[in-house]
Amino acid sequence: MSNSENLIKSYVGGEWVSGDGRSDVLVNSINDEVIGEVKSLTSGFDEVLAYGRNVGGPALRKLTTHERAEKLKLVAKYLMDRKDEFYRISYMTGATKADSWVDIEGGIGTVFSYTGIARRELNNDTFVVEGNVEPLSAGGTFVGQHILTSKEGVALHINAFNFPVWGMLEKIAPTLIAGVPVVVKPGTVSCYLTEAVVKAIVESKILPEGSLQLICGSVGDIMDHLNEQDVVTFTGSASTGQMLKAHKNIIAKSIPFTMEADSLNCCILAPDVSVEDPEFDLYIKEVAREITTKAGQKCTAIRRAIVPTDKIDAVTEALIKRLTGTVIGDPTQEGVRMGALVGKAQRDDVLAAVEQLKQASECVLDGFEQFKTIGVEGDKGAFMAPTLLHCKNPLTSTTPHEVEAFGPVSTLMPYDNLDDAILLAKMGKGSLAGSVFTRSRENARDIILGTASHHGRMLVIDAECAKESTGHGSPLAPLVHGGPGRAGGGEELGGARAIKHYMQRTAIQGSPTSIMAITNQYAPGAQVKNDPVHPFRKYFEELEIGESLTTHRRTVTEADIVNFGCISGDHFYAHFDEVAAKDSFFEKRVAHGYFVISAAAGMFVDPGVGPVIANYGIDNLRFVEPVAIGDTIQVKLTCKRKINKGKKPDDKFHTGVVAWAVEVTNQHNDPVAIYDILTLVERKNSDA
């Protein structure tokens, strides 16, 4: 293995290097052919972290959240163009085409999802403004606001072997958008696929240098060199995660440590489902799919199938029939639906776990007995067939709730009533995912509310949603991926929450004007700027935060109310029935709320042709006080924040979105309506 072409290398300090430490020879899980050799680094981990902090960090922090997202979008496109290369390598991990699709295109799709989340939900600045301005004094001169800034350290991502691509991409996407460089440590046995993807990213030259580093092999003493600004995430076994989480340096420096551990996830067939119902067949298909997908090597796989006692025989028979029909073998061969485990050592671990499970369960389908494989010579490869066990007394047998066979293995567990089913689900002591198959809304509610405290994500399946459901085992970018207890107690993914995990939340306090200067967003009560030029006559880059317009006044008449009612068709009694209105909450006839904001628009809009292209929407609308006949209203329009938009190929103009704080007041200067209006505004310069 001295041939340098067969070395699987690390990418650190801007260079591809091989270590001088422990050597691991990696083999093709299908045919036992040698893929390459990993030589672990033995030193220099302090320099790896320093390179990320000193080179990657400053470069990322100069970019806005939207600019970081745009770079990641380009990376995702680049990787998608090279996906065929990754598929060819992925087969060597034992993954089928369908398995690889989840890992490769699922991972790239997650990056795309996060670029959209960032642009939709985060302000386009180098930091994030979170929540509303909080009033802290009676006079309004002292307020508070939360902001999030990029941690000035490195995120160390320690990933499992089962998803070499998705496992990396789903973590680096929110991390890089947060402005924090990453060091990725993939599972060694499949790191050659991660290496191929990182090579492509490096070759693209899209990300700033130092943004991404890769360690293949051991991480040596890297944990000793982490500091208070660093973050660690871990995916893998609970025992390894707990050991790392208890590292003295992690504890001493209060370094954030997020763990997503393999868990004993369950799938419940509710008692209302009969064998003839479509939900029964859906249940069988889902459990079988979770056993065979990635050869069961998924942190979210169904390990416990919880079934009504009176249907246990029917479920067992149906599962055995479906599982024994699974075609196993070389995933490059036509018709193969299940490949190999990642390696023979992993298969040995699964066998040992199954032997433990057999102490409390009967093996009704043995995946270690002789079975047929397609396209495989002799006993080559790390193959095993699906294995199904039946625990007759799951309420008193703890083993199936404690031992996980990380392969194509699941245990059937009967229950007599819904309370027992809920108890069984919770005996896993914390799971990443649980699912319920039911036709009953009542059963769905009782099971979910009874078990949600022990699960990070729960799925309810019936015939209505089955066709479009992503399935029990599929984490999605907008939703939390993680779980309590045995599952690690952390959260990965979860939309913008995942991005914020790598940022420092800080509460800032001061005058509204100071807060506005810091956040680059208007704070109510801040000093505003008035300009004789109407703000709707200005291009995007000419507008200043805090620039304000106070309009002329308008007295609301009965004719206004009648005309608006005729145009809108809204003849609600409070607007038209004098007697009923007198006895109502309002005590008199009042104008339509939507008339008030329509009238306000007529007061603050400049009607001439100008840079404002369109109304983009209204946010946070509140009607504070009623407006009666004879009341006089006035509008204050203030530039609140600006969002630069990238120009798409078919866009006619370079544009940005401007959010305006709108306050409509009456003759007593009391607010009657407050809201934000968004306008699409032309940019004069393409690089503004």
C-alpha positions as CSV (number, residue, x, y, z in Angstrom):
1,M,0.0,0.0,0.0
2,S,2.9,2.4,-0.5
3,N,1.5,3.6,-3.8
4,S,0.5,7.2,-3.2
5,E,-2.4,6.9,-5.6
6,N,-4.0,4.5,-3.1
7,L,-3.7,6.9,-0.2
8,I,-6.8,8.5,1.2
9,K,-5.7,11.9,2.4
10,S,-6.7,14.6,4.7
11,Y,-7.1,18.2,3.6
12,V,-5.7,20.5,6.2
13,G,-3.9,23.9,6.1
14,G,-4.9,24.2,2.4
15,E,-3.0,21.1,1.4
16,W,-3.7,17.4,0.8
17,V,-1.6,15.4,3.2
18,S,-1.1,11.9,4.6
19,G,-0.2,11.1,8.1
20,D,2.5,9.0,9.6
21,G,0.4,7.2,12.2
22,R,-1.9,4.3,12.4
23,S,-2.7,2.7,9.0
24,D,-6.2,1.5,8.1
25,V,-6.7,-0.4,4.9
26,L,-10.2,0.2,3.4
27,V,-11.8,-2.5,1.3
28,N,-14.8,-2.7,-1.0
29,S,-17.7,-4.1,1.0
30,I,-19.0,-5.9,-2.0
31,N,-15.9,-7.9,-3.2
32,D,-13.2,-7.3,-0.5
33,E,-10.9,-5.5,-3.0
34,V,-8.6,-2.9,-1.5
35,I,-9.7,0.7,-2.1
36,G,-6.9,2.5,-0.4
37,E,-5.1,3.2,2.8
38,V,-5.6,5.8,5.4
39,K,-2.6,7.0,7.5
40,S,-3.7,9.0,10.5
41,L,-2.2,12.3,11.4
42,T,-0.3,12.1,14.7
43,S,0.3,15.8,15.3
44,G,-0.4,19.3,14.1
45,F,-4.1,19.4,15.2
46,D,-3.5,22.7,16.9
47,E,-2.4,24.1,13.6
48,V,-5.4,22.7,11.8
49,L,-7.7,24.5,14.3
50,A,-5.6,27.7,14.1
51,Y,-5.8,27.6,10.3
52,G,-9.6,27.5,10.4
53,R,-9.8,30.2,13.0
54,N,-7.2,32.6,11.5
55,V,-7.8,32.0,7.7
56,G,-11.3,30.6,7.2
57,G,-13.1,32.4,10.0
58,P,-12.2,36.0,9.1
59,A,-12.9,35.4,5.4
60,L,-16.4,33.9,6.2
61,R,-17.2,36.7,8.6
62,K,-16.6,39.4,6.0
63,L,-19.5,37.9,4.0
64,T,-23.1,38.4,4.7
65,T,-25.4,35.5,5.5
66,H,-26.9,35.7,2.0
67,E,-23.5,35.9,0.4
68,R,-22.4,32.7,2.3
69,A,-25.7,31.1,1.2
70,E,-25.1,32.0,-2.4
71,K,-21.6,30.4,-2.3
72,L,-23.1,27.2,-0.9
73,K,-25.7,27.2,-3.6
74,L,-22.9,27.3,-6.2
75,V,-21.2,24.5,-4.3
76,A,-24.4,22.4,-4.4
77,K,-24.8,23.0,-8.1
78,Y,-21.1,22.0,-8.7
79,L,-21.5,18.8,-6.7
80,M,-24.8,17.9,-8.5
81,D,-22.9,18.1,-11.8
82,R,-20.4,15.6,-10.5
83,K,-22.9,13.2,-8.8
84,D,-22.3,10.3,-11.2
85,E,-18.7,10.2,-9.9
86,F,-19.9,10.0,-6.3
87,Y,-22.4,7.2,-7.2
88,R,-19.7,5.1,-8.6
89,I,-17.7,5.4,-5.3
90,S,-20.7,5.0,-3.1
91,Y,-21.4,1.5,-4.5
92,M,-18.2,0.4,-2.8
93,T,-19.7,1.2,0.6
94,G,-22.4,-1.4,-0.1
95,A,-25.1,1.1,-0.9
96,T,-27.6,0.6,-3.6
97,K,-28.6,3.3,-6.1
98,A,-31.6,4.2,-3.9
99,D,-29.4,4.2,-0.8
100,S,-26.8,6.4,-2.6
101,W,-29.5,8.8,-3.8
102,V,-30.5,9.5,-0.1
103,D,-26.8,10.1,0.8
104,I,-25.6,12.0,-2.3
105,E,-28.6,13.9,-3.7
106,G,-30.2,14.1,-0.3
107,G,-27.1,15.7,1.0
108,I,-26.9,18.2,-1.9
109,G,-30.6,18.9,-1.6
110,T,-30.1,19.7,2.1
111,V,-27.5,22.3,1.1
112,F,-30.0,23.8,-1.4
113,S,-32.6,23.9,1.3
114,Y,-30.4,25.8,3.7
115,T,-29.5,28.4,1.1
116,G,-33.2,29.1,0.7
117,I,-33.8,29.2,4.5
118,A,-31.0,31.7,5.0
119,R,-32.3,34.0,2.3
120,R,-35.9,33.9,3.5
121,E,-35.4,34.0,7.3
122,L,-32.2,35.8,8.0
123,N,-31.3,39.5,7.4
124,N,-28.6,40.1,4.8
125,D,-25.8,41.2,7.0
126,T,-22.7,39.7,8.6
127,F,-24.8,39.1,11.8
128,V,-28.4,38.1,12.5
129,V,-31.0,40.2,14.2
130,E,-33.3,38.0,16.2
131,G,-36.8,38.9,17.4
132,N,-38.4,42.2,18.0
133,V,-37.1,45.2,19.9
134,E,-38.0,44.8,23.5
135,P,-39.2,48.0,25.4
136,L,-37.4,48.2,28.7
137,S,-38.6,51.6,30.1
138,A,-41.8,53.5,30.4
139,G,-40.7,56.4,28.3
140,G,-39.3,54.2,25.4
141,T,-35.8,55.6,25.6
142,F,-34.3,52.3,26.8
143,V,-34.8,49.2,24.7
144,G,-33.3,45.7,24.1
145,Q,-32.6,43.5,21.1
146,H,-31.0,40.1,20.5
147,I,-28.4,39.7,17.9
148,L,-26.4,36.6,16.8
149,T,-22.7,36.9,15.7
150,S,-20.5,34.2,14.3
151,K,-18.4,32.3,16.8
152,E,-14.7,33.1,16.2
153,G,-13.7,29.4,16.4
154,V,-14.0,26.2,14.4
155,A,-16.8,23.7,14.2
156,L,-15.5,20.1,14.5
157,H,-17.9,17.7,12.9
158,I,-17.3,14.1,13.8
159,N,-19.6,12.0,11.6
160,A,-20.7,8.4,11.4
161,F,-19.8,6.0,8.6
162,N,-23.3,5.3,7.3
163,F,-23.9,8.6,5.4
164,P,-20.5,9.8,4.1
165,V,-22.0,12.6,2.0
166,W,-25.2,13.7,3.7
167,G,-23.7,13.4,7.1
168,M,-21.1,16.0,6.1
169,L,-23.2,18.3,4.0
170,E,-26.2,18.6,6.4
171,K,-23.8,19.9,9.0
172,I,-21.5,22.2,7.0
173,A,-24.4,24.0,5.3
174,P,-25.8,25.7,8.5
175,T,-22.2,26.1,9.9
176,L,-20.8,28.0,6.9
177,I,-23.9,30.1,6.6
178,A,-23.4,31.0,10.3
179,G,-19.9,32.2,9.3
180,V,-17.9,29.5,11.1
181,P,-15.2,27.3,9.3
182,V,-15.5,23.6,9.7
183,V,-13.2,20.6,10.2
184,V,-14.9,17.4,9.1
185,K,-13.9,14.0,10.5
186,P,-15.9,11.3,8.7
187,G,-16.2,7.6,9.8
188,T,-12.9,6.1,8.7
189,V,-14.4,3.0,7.0
190,S,-16.2,5.0,4.4
191,C,-14.1,8.2,4.4
192,Y,-13.0,7.7,0.8
193,L,-16.4,8.9,-0.4
194,T,-16.3,11.9,1.8
195,E,-12.8,12.6,0.5
196,A,-14.0,12.6,-3.1
197,V,-16.7,15.1,-2.3
198,V,-14.3,17.4,-0.4
199,K,-11.9,17.2,-3.3
200,A,-14.7,18.4,-5.6
201,I,-15.5,21.3,-3.3
202,V,-11.9,22.3,-3.0
203,E,-11.4,22.1,-6.8
204,S,-14.4,24.4,-7.3
205,K,-12.6,27.2,-5.5
206,I,-16.0,28.6,-4.5
207,L,-15.6,28.7,-0.7
208,P,-13.0,31.0,0.9
209,E,-9.7,29.2,1.8
210,G,-9.8,27.7,5.3
211,S,-13.6,27.3,5.3
212,L,-13.4,23.5,5.0
213,Q,-10.8,21.0,6.3
214,L,-11.0,17.2,6.3
215,I,-9.4,14.8,8.7
216,C,-9.4,11.1,7.5
217,G,-8.4,8.7,10.2
218,S,-7.9,9.4,13.8
219,V,-8.4,12.9,15.3
220,G,-5.5,12.4,17.7
221,D,-5.4,15.0,20.4
222,I,-7.6,17.6,18.6
223,M,-10.0,17.7,21.5
224,D,-7.2,19.0,23.8
225,H,-6.7,22.1,21.5
226,L,-10.4,23.2,21.3
227,N,-11.2,26.6,22.9
228,E,-14.3,28.4,24.1
229,Q,-15.2,29.7,20.6
230,D,-15.2,26.2,19.1
231,V,-18.2,23.9,18.6
232,V,-18.3,20.1,18.4
233,T,-21.0,18.0,16.8
234,F,-21.0,14.2,16.9
235,T,-23.0,11.6,15.1
236,G,-22.5,7.9,16.0
237,S,-22.9,5.5,18.8
238,A,-24.2,6.7,22.2
239,S,-21.2,5.2,24.0
240,T,-18.6,7.0,21.9
241,G,-20.6,10.2,22.0
242,Q,-20.8,10.2,25.8
243,M,-17.1,9.5,26.1
244,L,-16.3,12.5,23.9
245,K,-18.8,14.7,25.6
246,A,-17.2,14.0,28.9
247,H,-13.7,15.1,27.6
248,K,-12.1,17.3,30.3
249,N,-11.4,20.1,27.8
250,I,-15.1,20.1,26.7
251,I,-16.2,20.4,30.3
252,A,-13.6,22.9,31.4
253,K,-14.2,25.4,28.6
254,S,-18.0,24.8,28.3
255,I,-17.5,24.0,24.6
256,P,-20.9,23.4,22.9
257,F,-21.3,19.7,22.1
258,T,-24.2,18.4,20.1
259,M,-24.7,14.7,19.9
260,E,-27.0,12.8,17.6
261,A,-26.7,9.1,18.6
262,D,-28.1,5.9,17.2
263,S,-31.4,5.1,19.0
264,L,-34.0,2.4,19.3
265,N,-36.6,4.0,17.1
266,C,-40.1,2.5,17.1
267,C,-43.0,2.2,14.7
268,I,-46.5,1.7,16.1
269,L,-49.4,0.0,14.4
270,A,-52.4,1.5,16.1
271,P,-55.2,-0.8,17.3
272,D,-57.8,0.6,14.9
273,V,-56.0,-0.6,11.8
274,S,-57.3,-3.9,10.5
275,V,-55.5,-6.3,8.2
276,E,-57.7,-5.3,5.3
277,D,-57.0,-1.5,5.7
278,P,-54.4,0.2,3.4
279,E,-52.6,1.4,6.5
280,F,-51.7,-2.2,7.4
281,D,-49.9,-2.7,4.0
282,L,-48.3,0.7,4.4
283,Y,-47.0,-0.4,7.8
284,I,-45.5,-3.6,6.4
285,K,-43.8,-1.7,3.6
286,E,-42.4,1.0,5.9
287,V,-40.9,-1.5,8.5
288,A,-39.4,-3.6,5.7
289,R,-38.0,-0.5,4.0
290,E,-36.3,0.7,7.1
291,I,-34.8,-2.8,7.7
292,T,-33.4,-3.0,4.2
293,T,-32.5,0.6,3.3
294,K,-28.7,1.1,3.7
295,A,-28.8,-2.5,5.0
296,G,-30.4,-1.1,8.2
297,Q,-27.4,1.1,8.9
298,K,-29.4,4.2,9.7
299,C,-29.6,6.1,13.0
300,T,-33.3,6.5,12.4
301,A,-34.0,2.9,11.3
302,I,-37.0,1.1,12.9
303,R,-35.6,-1.2,15.6
304,R,-38.8,-1.8,17.5
305,A,-42.1,-2.7,15.6
306,I,-44.9,-2.3,18.2
307,V,-48.0,-4.2,17.1
308,P,-51.4,-5.1,18.7
309,T,-51.2,-8.7,20.1
310,D,-54.2,-9.8,17.9
311,K,-52.3,-8.8,14.8
312,I,-48.8,-10.0,15.7
313,D,-49.1,-13.2,13.6
314,A,-50.4,-11.3,10.6
315,V,-47.7,-8.7,10.8
316,T,-45.0,-11.4,11.3
317,E,-46.2,-13.4,8.3
318,A,-46.4,-10.3,6.0
319,L,-43.0,-9.0,7.0
320,I,-41.3,-12.4,6.5
321,K,-42.9,-12.7,3.1
322,R,-41.8,-9.2,2.1
323,L,-38.3,-9.4,3.5
324,T,-37.5,-12.8,2.1
325,G,-38.4,-11.4,-1.3
326,T,-35.6,-8.8,-1.0
327,V,-32.9,-9.2,-3.7
328,I,-29.5,-9.0,-2.0
329,G,-26.2,-8.6,-3.7
330,D,-23.8,-6.3,-5.7
331,P,-25.7,-3.0,-5.9
332,T,-24.5,-2.4,-9.4
333,Q,-26.4,-5.4,-10.6
334,E,-29.9,-5.1,-12.0
335,G,-32.7,-5.9,-9.6
336,V,-30.7,-5.7,-6.4
337,R,-32.6,-4.0,-3.6
338,M,-30.2,-4.4,-0.6
339,G,-26.4,-4.2,-0.6
340,A,-23.8,-5.1,2.0
341,L,-23.0,-3.7,5.4
342,V,-20.1,-1.3,5.3
343,G,-17.6,-4.0,6.3
344,K,-17.1,-7.4,7.9
345,A,-16.2,-5.9,11.2
346,Q,-19.6,-4.1,11.2
347,R,-21.3,-7.4,10.3
348,D,-19.6,-9.1,13.3
349,D,-20.9,-6.3,15.6
350,V,-24.4,-6.8,14.3
351,L,-24.1,-10.6,14.8
352,A,-23.0,-10.1,18.4
353,A,-25.9,-7.7,19.0
354,V,-28.4,-10.2,17.5
355,E,-27.1,-12.9,19.9
356,Q,-27.8,-10.6,22.8
357,L,-31.3,-9.9,21.5
358,K,-31.9,-13.6,21.2
359,Q,-31.7,-13.9,24.9
360,A,-35.0,-12.2,25.2
361,S,-36.5,-12.8,21.8
362,E,-37.3,-15.5,19.3
363,C,-35.6,-15.2,15.9
364,V,-38.3,-15.6,13.3
365,L,-36.2,-14.7,10.4
366,D,-32.4,-15.3,10.6
367,G,-30.3,-13.1,8.4
368,F,-27.1,-15.1,9.1
369,E,-28.4,-18.3,7.7
370,Q,-27.6,-19.2,4.1
371,F,-29.1,-16.8,1.6
372,K,-28.6,-16.0,-2.0
373,T,-26.6,-13.0,-3.3
374,I,-26.6,-11.6,-6.8
375,G,-23.2,-10.9,-8.5
376,V,-21.1,-11.9,-5.6
377,E,-18.4,-14.5,-5.7
378,G,-18.3,-17.1,-2.8
379,D,-18.4,-15.5,0.6
380,K,-16.9,-12.2,-0.4
381,G,-18.4,-9.0,0.9
382,A,-20.1,-8.0,4.1
383,F,-23.5,-9.3,3.3
384,M,-26.3,-10.5,5.6
385,A,-30.0,-10.9,5.1
386,P,-32.8,-9.1,7.0
387,T,-33.3,-10.4,10.5
388,L,-36.6,-10.3,12.4
389,L,-37.1,-11.1,16.1
390,H,-40.2,-11.5,18.2
391,C,-40.1,-10.4,21.9
392,K,-43.2,-11.9,23.5
393,N,-42.9,-10.0,26.8
394,P,-41.5,-6.5,25.8
395,L,-42.9,-4.8,28.9
396,T,-40.7,-7.0,31.2
397,S,-37.8,-7.7,28.9
398,T,-35.3,-4.8,28.8
399,T,-32.8,-6.1,26.3
400,P,-34.7,-5.1,23.1
401,H,-35.0,-1.6,24.6
402,E,-31.3,-1.4,25.3
403,V,-29.4,-3.3,22.6
404,E,-29.2,-2.1,19.1
405,A,-28.1,-4.2,16.2
406,F,-26.9,-1.6,13.7
407,G,-27.9,-3.5,10.6
408,P,-31.0,-5.0,8.9
409,V,-32.5,-6.0,12.2
410,S,-35.8,-5.3,13.9
411,T,-37.8,-6.7,16.8
412,L,-41.6,-7.3,16.9
413,M,-43.2,-6.3,20.2
414,P,-46.9,-7.0,20.9
415,Y,-49.2,-4.9,23.1
416,D,-52.6,-5.3,24.5
417,N,-53.8,-1.7,24.9
418,L,-52.8,1.8,23.8
419,D,-51.3,2.7,27.2
420,D,-48.9,-0.3,26.8
421,A,-48.0,0.8,23.3
422,I,-47.1,4.3,24.6
423,L,-45.1,2.8,27.4
424,L,-43.2,0.5,25.1
425,A,-42.3,3.5,22.8
426,K,-40.9,5.3,25.8
427,M,-38.9,2.3,27.0
428,G,-36.3,3.2,24.4
429,K,-35.2,6.0,26.7
430,G,-35.1,8.6,23.9
431,S,-35.3,8.2,20.2
432,L,-34.6,10.2,17.0
433,A,-37.8,9.2,15.3
434,G,-41.0,7.4,15.9
435,S,-43.9,6.7,13.6
436,V,-47.6,5.8,14.0
437,F,-49.8,4.1,11.4
438,T,-53.5,4.8,12.2
439,R,-56.8,5.8,10.7
440,S,-58.0,7.2,14.0
441,R,-57.5,10.9,14.8
442,E,-58.0,10.1,18.5
443,N,-55.4,7.3,18.5
444,A,-53.0,9.6,16.6
445,R,-53.4,12.4,19.2
446,D,-53.1,10.0,22.2
447,I,-50.0,8.3,20.9
448,I,-48.2,11.4,19.8
449,L,-48.9,13.4,23.0
450,G,-48.2,10.3,25.1
451,T,-44.7,9.7,23.5
452,A,-43.5,13.1,22.1
453,S,-41.5,13.8,25.2
454,H,-39.2,10.8,24.3
455,H,-38.8,11.6,20.6
456,G,-37.2,14.2,18.4
457,R,-39.5,13.7,15.4
458,M,-42.7,11.8,15.0
459,L,-44.6,10.7,11.9
460,V,-48.3,9.9,11.6
461,I,-49.1,7.9,8.5
462,D,-52.5,7.2,7.0
463,A,-53.7,6.5,3.4
464,E,-54.2,10.3,2.9
465,C,-50.6,11.4,3.3
466,A,-48.7,8.1,2.5
467,K,-48.1,8.9,-1.2
468,E,-46.3,12.1,-0.5
469,S,-44.7,11.2,2.9
470,T,-40.9,11.1,3.0
471,G,-41.1,8.2,5.3
472,H,-40.1,7.3,8.9
473,G,-36.3,7.6,8.4
474,S,-35.9,10.8,6.4
475,P,-34.7,13.9,8.3
476,L,-35.6,17.1,6.5
477,A,-33.8,20.4,6.6
478,P,-36.7,22.6,8.0
479,L,-37.4,20.1,10.9
480,V,-35.4,19.1,13.9
481,H,-33.2,16.1,13.7
482,G,-32.1,14.9,17.1
483,G,-33.8,13.5,20.2
484,P,-33.6,13.3,24.0
485,G,-31.9,10.8,26.2
486,R,-30.3,7.9,24.4
487,A,-30.6,9.8,21.1
488,G,-28.1,12.3,22.4
489,G,-30.1,15.2,23.7
490,G,-29.1,17.4,20.8
491,E,-30.6,18.9,17.6
492,E,-29.2,18.9,14.1
493,L,-31.1,20.6,11.2
494,G,-34.2,22.4,12.3
495,G,-34.2,25.3,9.8
496,A,-32.7,28.5,10.9
497,R,-32.3,27.1,14.4
498,A,-29.4,24.9,13.1
499,I,-27.6,28.0,11.7
500,K,-28.0,29.9,15.0
501,H,-26.4,27.0,16.9
502,Y,-23.0,28.1,15.6
503,M,-23.6,31.8,16.5
504,Q,-23.4,33.6,19.8
505,R,-26.7,35.1,21.0
506,T,-26.2,38.5,22.7
507,A,-28.7,40.8,24.3
508,I,-27.9,44.4,23.6
509,Q,-29.4,47.3,25.5
510,G,-29.5,51.0,24.8
511,S,-31.4,53.9,23.3
512,P,-33.5,53.1,20.2
513,T,-31.1,55.2,18.1
514,S,-28.1,53.2,19.4
515,I,-29.8,49.9,18.8
516,M,-30.7,51.0,15.2
517,A,-27.1,52.0,14.5
518,I,-25.8,48.6,15.7
519,T,-28.4,46.4,14.0
520,N,-28.9,48.4,10.8
521,Q,-32.6,48.1,11.4
522,Y,-35.1,50.8,12.5
523,A,-36.0,50.6,16.2
524,P,-39.3,52.3,17.3
525,G,-38.5,55.5,19.0
526,A,-35.1,56.0,17.3
527,Q,-34.2,59.4,15.8
528,V,-35.3,59.5,12.2
529,K,-34.2,61.4,9.2
530,N,-36.5,63.5,7.0
531,D,-35.7,64.4,3.4
532,P,-37.7,66.7,1.1
533,V,-37.3,64.0,-1.6
534,H,-40.0,61.4,-1.2
535,P,-38.5,58.0,-0.3
536,F,-40.3,56.3,-3.1
537,R,-38.3,58.5,-5.5
538,K,-35.1,56.9,-4.3
539,Y,-33.2,53.8,-5.6
540,F,-32.4,51.0,-3.2
541,E,-28.9,52.1,-2.4
542,E,-30.0,55.7,-1.8
543,L,-32.3,54.9,1.0
544,E,-31.1,55.1,4.6
545,I,-32.2,53.1,7.6
546,G,-34.3,55.4,9.7
547,E,-35.3,57.7,6.8
548,S,-38.9,58.7,7.5
549,L,-41.9,60.4,5.9
550,T,-44.9,61.8,7.8
551,T,-47.9,62.3,5.6
552,H,-50.8,64.8,5.5
553,R,-53.9,64.1,7.5
554,R,-57.2,62.6,6.4
555,T,-60.6,62.7,8.1
556,V,-62.7,59.5,7.8
557,T,-66.2,60.1,6.6
558,E,-69.4,58.0,6.5
559,A,-69.0,58.1,2.7
560,D,-65.6,56.4,3.0
561,I,-67.1,53.5,4.9
562,V,-70.1,53.1,2.6
563,N,-68.0,53.2,-0.5
564,F,-65.4,50.8,0.8
565,G,-68.2,48.4,1.9
566,C,-69.7,48.5,-1.6
567,I,-66.3,47.9,-3.3
568,S,-65.2,45.1,-0.9
569,G,-68.5,43.5,-0.3
570,D,-67.8,43.7,3.5
571,H,-71.1,44.9,5.1
572,F,-70.2,43.8,8.7
573,Y,-72.7,45.2,11.2
574,A,-70.1,47.3,13.0
575,H,-69.6,49.3,9.8
576,F,-73.2,49.8,8.7
577,D,-75.7,49.0,11.6
578,E,-76.0,52.1,13.9
579,V,-78.1,50.3,16.5
580,A,-76.1,47.1,16.6
581,A,-72.8,49.0,16.6
582,K,-74.0,51.0,19.6
583,D,-74.5,47.8,21.6
584,S,-71.3,46.3,20.4
585,F,-67.7,46.3,21.7
586,F,-67.1,49.4,19.6
587,E,-70.2,51.4,20.9
588,K,-70.4,53.1,17.6
589,R,-69.9,52.6,13.9
590,V,-66.3,52.2,12.8
591,A,-64.3,52.1,9.6
592,H,-63.1,48.8,8.1
593,G,-59.6,48.0,9.3
594,Y,-58.6,47.3,5.7
595,F,-60.0,50.7,4.7
596,V,-57.6,52.2,7.2
597,I,-54.5,50.6,5.6
598,S,-55.8,51.2,2.1
599,A,-56.3,54.9,3.0
600,A,-52.8,54.9,4.5
601,A,-51.3,53.6,1.3
602,G,-53.0,56.3,-0.6
603,M,-51.4,58.8,1.8
604,F,-47.8,57.6,1.7
605,V,-47.5,56.4,-1.9
606,D,-45.9,58.6,-4.5
607,P,-48.0,58.0,-7.6
608,G,-45.3,58.8,-10.1
609,V,-43.0,56.4,-12.0
610,G,-39.9,55.7,-10.0
611,P,-37.6,53.1,-8.6
612,V,-40.4,51.4,-6.5
613,I,-41.6,48.5,-8.6
614,A,-44.2,46.7,-6.5
615,N,-45.7,46.1,-3.1
616,Y,-44.0,42.9,-1.9
617,G,-46.2,42.1,1.0
618,I,-47.4,43.1,4.5
619,D,-46.1,41.7,7.8
620,N,-47.1,41.9,11.4
621,L,-50.3,43.8,10.8
622,R,-52.2,44.8,14.0
623,F,-55.3,47.0,14.4
624,V,-54.7,48.8,17.7
625,E,-57.7,51.1,18.0
626,P,-60.9,51.5,16.1
627,V,-61.3,54.4,13.7
628,A,-64.8,56.0,13.9
629,I,-66.6,58.5,11.5
630,G,-65.0,61.9,12.0
631,D,-61.6,60.6,13.2
632,T,-58.5,62.0,11.5
633,I,-55.7,59.7,10.6
634,Q,-52.0,60.3,9.7
635,V,-49.2,58.0,8.6
636,K,-45.6,57.7,9.5
637,L,-43.5,55.6,7.1
638,T,-39.9,54.7,8.1
639,C,-37.3,52.7,6.3
640,K,-36.8,49.7,8.7
641,R,-34.4,47.4,6.9
642,K,-33.0,46.6,3.4
643,I,-32.5,43.2,1.8
644,N,-30.3,43.0,-1.3
645,K,-31.7,40.5,-3.8
646,G,-29.5,38.7,-6.3
647,K,-30.5,39.1,-10.0
648,K,-31.8,36.0,-11.7
649,P,-31.1,35.5,-15.4
650,D,-34.7,36.4,-16.4
651,D,-35.0,39.4,-14.1
652,K,-35.3,42.7,-15.9
653,F,-33.9,44.8,-13.0
654,H,-31.4,44.6,-10.2
655,T,-33.6,44.9,-7.1
656,G,-33.8,44.8,-3.4
657,V,-36.5,44.5,-0.8
658,V,-37.2,47.4,1.5
659,A,-39.2,46.9,4.7
660,W,-41.0,50.0,5.9
661,A,-42.4,50.4,9.4
662,V,-45.8,51.9,9.1
663,E,-47.7,53.6,12.0
664,V,-51.2,55.0,11.5
665,T,-52.3,57.4,14.2
666,N,-55.5,59.3,15.0
667,Q,-56.0,62.9,16.0
668,H,-54.9,62.1,19.6
669,N,-51.6,60.7,18.3
670,D,-52.6,57.2,19.4
671,P,-51.7,54.3,17.0
672,V,-54.7,52.8,15.3
673,A,-52.7,50.4,13.0
674,I,-49.1,49.3,12.9
675,Y,-47.4,47.0,10.3
676,D,-44.5,46.5,8.0
677,I,-44.9,46.9,4.3
678,L,-42.4,45.4,1.9
679,T,-41.6,47.0,-1.4
680,L,-39.5,45.8,-4.3
681,V,-37.1,48.6,-5.2
682,E,-34.8,48.9,-8.2
683,R,-31.1,49.1,-7.6
684,K,-29.2,51.7,-9.5
685,N,-25.9,49.8,-9.3
686,S,-25.7,46.0,-9.8
687,D,-23.1,45.7,-7.0
688,A,-25.0,47.7,-4.4
